Amino acid sequence: MTDHETDVLEWSAQQAELLRRHARGERLNETPDWPNIIEEIEDVGGNGLRAVRSHLLQAMLHELKLRAWPESRDAPHWAAEARGHRGDAADDFAPSMRQHIDLPALYRRALQRVPSASDGIPRLPLPDACPWTLDDLLEP
């Protein structure tokens, strides 16, 4: 039996097979690695939430760049990036995530990442508070 820490891919395949056999009612000589299975299941939800937060942050950052430099030659690229990240966030979003997404905190992080100038041009003023709702950012 492969150790969880040594080769998680092989370990997960072995555990999945053990669980399938267990579900079919087979008597097993090996016990599933319950503590690590539980940890991995919890991580799945956490990874999904982190992915949605990351996409929302990136969408806001690109939207802020658009607001800061609307005439920039990079504006079409920023618009496409913002759309892509909003779409990816919407694809990965689950309703239970809503209570775990602190949009004002994500917005502050996005604001901190906006440079003060682009191609030597200072940025236009940006809102201090998040101008979007979560639903705005998750719309196609």
Residue frames as qw, qx, qy, qz and C-alpha x, y, z in Angstrom:
[[0.000, 0.890, 0.456, 0.000, 0.00, 0.00, 0.00],
 [0.409, 0.446, -0.011, 0.796, 1.39, 3.38, -1.03],
 [0.294, -0.484, -0.451, 0.690, 1.75, 6.06, 1.63],
 [0.147, 0.906, 0.395, -0.036, -0.33, 9.23, 1.31],
 [0.203, -0.884, 0.195, 0.374, 2.79, 11.41, 1.73],
 [0.514, -0.284, 0.641, 0.494, 4.94, 9.46, -0.74],
 [0.015, 0.052, 0.697, 0.715, 2.71, 9.32, -3.83],
 [0.382, 0.279, 0.449, -0.758, -0.70, 10.93, -3.46],
 [0.576, 0.300, -0.405, -0.643, -1.78, 9.94, -6.98],
 [0.461, 0.088, -0.882, -0.053, -1.10, 6.25, -6.43],
 [0.028, 0.114, 0.774, -0.623, -2.50, 6.45, -2.88],
 [0.478, 0.249, 0.159, -0.827, -5.74, 8.02, -4.15],
 [0.614, 0.197, -0.608, -0.463, -6.18, 5.32, -6.81],
 [0.336, 0.014, -0.914, 0.228, -5.68, 2.61, -4.18],
 [0.159, 0.183, 0.611, -0.753, -8.07, 4.27, -1.74],
 [0.557, 0.223, -0.161, -0.783, -10.71, 4.73, -4.44],
 [0.576, 0.102, -0.774, -0.242, -10.52, 1.03, -5.28],
 [0.169, -0.082, -0.855, 0.484, -10.79, 0.08, -1.60],
 [0.323, 0.221, 0.352, -0.850, -13.83, 2.33, -1.21],
 [0.604, 0.177, -0.450, -0.633, -15.48, 0.86, -4.33],
 [0.479, 0.018, -0.877, 0.032, -14.96, -2.63, -2.97],
 [0.003, 0.138, 0.697, -0.704, -16.25, -1.57, 0.44],
 [0.460, 0.204, 0.035, -0.863, -19.34, -0.03, -1.21],
 [0.635, 0.116, -0.633, -0.427, -20.01, -3.33, -3.02],
 [0.824, -0.418, 0.124, -0.361, -20.02, -5.04, 0.37],
 [0.790, 0.291, -0.492, 0.223, -16.75, -6.93, -0.05],
 [0.732, -0.662, 0.026, 0.161, -14.91, -7.98, 3.06],
 [0.430, 0.804, -0.309, 0.271, -11.54, -6.25, 3.00],
 [0.825, -0.216, -0.256, 0.455, -8.26, -7.29, 4.52],
 [0.362, 0.121, -0.078, 0.921, -7.05, -3.71, 4.17],
 [0.069, -0.774, -0.505, 0.375, -8.70, -0.78, 5.93],
 [0.337, 0.786, 0.192, 0.482, -9.14, 2.43, 3.98],
 [0.441, -0.001, -0.274, 0.855, -6.91, 5.26, 5.17],
 [0.124, -0.802, -0.581, -0.066, -9.83, 7.08, 6.77],
 [0.306, -0.745, -0.124, 0.581, -7.97, 10.00, 8.39],
 [0.225, -0.300, 0.440, 0.816, -6.27, 10.97, 5.13],
 [0.086, 0.460, 0.759, 0.453, -9.41, 10.31, 3.06],
 [0.156, -0.840, -0.482, 0.195, -11.33, 12.69, 5.31],
 [0.296, -0.629, 0.123, 0.708, -8.55, 15.29, 5.06],
 [0.226, -0.001, 0.636, 0.738, -8.49, 15.01, 1.26],
 [0.017, 0.660, 0.711, 0.241, -12.27, 15.41, 1.02],
 [0.210, -0.851, -0.260, 0.405, -12.09, 18.55, 3.15],
 [0.328, -0.420, 0.362, 0.765, -9.26, 19.84, 0.95],
 [0.256, 0.394, 0.710, 0.525, -11.40, 19.44, -2.17],
 [0.058, -0.880, -0.471, -0.030, -13.87, 22.02, -0.87],
 [0.361, -0.773, 0.057, 0.519, -11.10, 24.32, 0.29],
 [0.410, -0.121, 0.547, 0.720, -9.34, 24.11, -3.05],
 [0.172, 0.623, 0.650, 0.399, -12.54, 24.99, -4.87],
 [0.192, -0.925, -0.280, 0.169, -13.11, 28.00, -2.64],
 [0.425, -0.575, 0.276, 0.642, -9.50, 29.16, -3.08],
 [0.375, 0.198, 0.634, 0.647, -9.88, 28.85, -6.86],
 [0.045, 0.815, 0.531, 0.227, -13.05, 30.97, -6.89],
 [0.322, -0.870, -0.067, 0.367, -11.44, 33.61, -4.67],
 [0.471, -0.318, 0.440, 0.695, -8.38, 33.70, -6.91],
 [0.278, 0.442, 0.638, 0.566, -10.48, 34.12, -10.06],
 [0.102, -0.909, -0.403, -0.018, -12.53, 36.88, -8.42],
 [0.423, -0.716, 0.125, 0.541, -9.36, 38.68, -7.33],
 [0.412, -0.074, 0.559, 0.716, -7.91, 38.47, -10.84],
 [0.157, 0.677, 0.619, 0.366, -11.20, 39.62, -12.41],
 [0.209, -0.932, -0.228, 0.186, -11.30, 42.65, -10.11],
 [0.475, -0.510, 0.300, 0.652, -7.64, 43.46, -10.76],
 [0.339, 0.185, 0.613, 0.689, -8.18, 43.49, -14.53],
 [0.004, -0.821, -0.533, -0.203, -11.40, 45.49, -14.19],
 [0.350, -0.842, -0.068, 0.406, -9.52, 48.02, -12.04],
 [0.446, -0.232, 0.445, 0.741, -6.78, 48.31, -14.66],
 [0.209, 0.542, 0.635, 0.509, -9.49, 49.03, -17.22],
 [0.178, -0.918, -0.353, 0.018, -10.87, 51.79, -15.02],
 [0.480, -0.682, 0.124, 0.538, -7.41, 53.19, -14.26],
 [0.124, -0.425, 0.544, 0.713, -6.26, 53.29, -17.91],
 [0.656, 0.478, 0.503, -0.297, -9.34, 53.04, -20.17],
 [0.532, 0.796, -0.167, -0.237, -7.40, 54.27, -23.21],
 [0.386, -0.558, 0.710, 0.191, -4.47, 51.90, -22.79],
 [0.523, 0.380, -0.651, -0.397, -3.45, 49.67, -25.68],
 [0.126, 0.095, -0.966, 0.207, -3.73, 46.84, -23.11],
 [0.503, 0.021, 0.325, -0.801, -7.40, 47.57, -22.39],
 [0.798, 0.133, -0.354, -0.469, -8.77, 44.87, -24.73],
 [0.537, 0.177, -0.795, 0.220, -6.46, 42.30, -23.11],
 [0.089, -0.090, 0.663, -0.738, -7.54, 43.37, -19.60],
 [0.659, 0.052, 0.048, -0.749, -11.20, 43.15, -20.61],
 [0.777, 0.159, -0.566, -0.224, -10.69, 39.64, -21.99],
 [0.341, 0.168, -0.802, 0.461, -8.80, 38.57, -18.85],
 [0.334, -0.064, 0.468, -0.816, -11.54, 39.96, -16.60],
 [0.779, 0.093, -0.185, -0.592, -14.24, 38.12, -18.60],
 [0.675, 0.204, -0.708, 0.021, -12.24, 34.91, -18.48],
 [0.161, 0.125, -0.769, 0.606, -11.70, 35.05, -14.73],
 [0.526, -0.014, 0.272, -0.806, -15.35, 35.94, -14.08],
 [0.810, 0.137, -0.380, -0.425, -16.42, 32.98, -16.18],
 [0.546, 0.183, -0.778, 0.252, -13.98, 30.64, -14.43],
 [0.132, -0.116, 0.628, -0.759, -15.19, 31.87, -11.03],
 [0.689, 0.046, 0.045, -0.722, -18.80, 31.29, -12.06],
 [0.756, 0.180, -0.597, -0.197, -17.98, 27.78, -13.31],
 [0.462, 0.113, -0.772, 0.421, -16.32, 26.81, -10.03],
 [0.266, -0.269, 0.351, -0.857, -18.75, 28.64, -7.72],
 [0.371, -0.365, -0.853, -0.027, -21.05, 26.70, -5.40],
 [0.322, -0.755, -0.247, -0.515, -23.80, 28.46, -3.41],
 [0.751, -0.592, -0.221, 0.191, -22.28, 27.43, -0.07],
 [0.626, 0.097, -0.054, 0.771, -19.15, 29.44, -0.95],
 [0.010, -0.791, -0.221, -0.570, -21.04, 32.75, -0.75],
 [0.570, -0.814, -0.068, -0.090, -20.68, 32.97, 3.04],
 [0.795, -0.364, 0.156, 0.459, -16.93, 32.33, 2.77],
 [0.516, 0.428, 0.231, 0.705, -16.12, 35.04, 0.22],
 [0.246, -0.752, -0.222, 0.570, -15.13, 38.38, 1.76],
 [0.521, 0.688, 0.318, 0.392, -15.53, 40.60, -1.29],
 [0.077, -0.989, 0.096, -0.079, -14.32, 43.82, 0.42],
 [0.613, -0.588, 0.460, 0.257, -11.11, 42.03, 1.50],
 [0.719, 0.239, 0.503, 0.416, -10.55, 40.64, -2.00],
 [0.307, 0.898, 0.200, 0.245, -11.15, 44.12, -3.42],
 [0.314, -0.907, 0.261, 0.100, -8.55, 45.64, -1.09],
 [0.703, -0.265, 0.545, 0.372, -6.05, 43.01, -2.24],
 [0.591, 0.562, 0.438, 0.376, -6.86, 43.79, -5.88],
 [0.049, 0.994, 0.033, 0.089, -6.42, 47.53, -5.25],
 [0.521, -0.717, 0.393, 0.247, -3.00, 46.90, -3.71],
 [0.699, -0.006, 0.583, 0.415, -1.93, 45.08, -6.87],
 [0.449, 0.832, 0.272, 0.179, -2.88, 47.85, -9.28],
 [0.596, -0.005, -0.013, 0.803, 0.30, 49.72, -10.21],
 [0.062, -0.722, -0.235, 0.648, 0.44, 53.48, -9.72],
 [0.299, 0.674, -0.304, -0.603, 1.32, 53.97, -13.39],
 [0.790, 0.220, 0.551, 0.154, 1.22, 52.07, -16.67],
 [0.599, 0.467, 0.294, 0.579, 3.51, 53.02, -19.53],
 [0.306, 0.044, -0.133, 0.942, 4.39, 56.17, -17.60],
 [0.318, -0.463, -0.296, -0.772, 0.75, 57.22, -17.30],
 [0.152, -0.100, 0.712, -0.678, -0.57, 57.65, -13.74],
 [0.089, -0.383, -0.912, -0.114, -3.72, 55.73, -12.98],
 [0.330, -0.497, -0.226, -0.770, -7.09, 57.41, -12.78],
 [0.355, -0.291, 0.596, -0.659, -8.74, 57.46, -9.35],
 [0.457, -0.119, -0.862, -0.187, -10.26, 54.15, -8.29],
 [0.619, -0.586, -0.166, -0.496, -13.13, 53.57, -5.85],
 [0.131, -0.491, 0.727, -0.462, -12.10, 52.95, -2.24],
 [0.636, 0.001, 0.650, -0.416, -14.96, 50.48, -1.76],
 [0.287, 0.047, 0.892, 0.347, -15.74, 47.51, -3.97],
 [0.389, 0.253, -0.124, -0.877, -18.07, 48.68, -6.75],
 [0.558, 0.061, -0.709, -0.427, -19.26, 45.14, -7.56],
 [0.780, -0.274, 0.359, -0.434, -21.45, 42.62, -5.82],
 [0.434, -0.230, 0.862, 0.124, -20.57, 38.95, -5.92],
 [0.626, 0.507, 0.585, -0.097, -23.46, 38.42, -8.31],
 [0.348, 0.878, -0.163, -0.285, -22.07, 41.12, -10.62],
 [0.075, -0.650, 0.732, 0.192, -18.74, 39.30, -10.77],
 [0.457, -0.017, 0.889, 0.007, -20.32, 35.90, -11.36],
 [0.626, 0.629, 0.261, -0.381, -22.53, 37.07, -14.25],
 [0.745, 0.197, 0.447, 0.454, -21.44, 35.98, -17.71]]
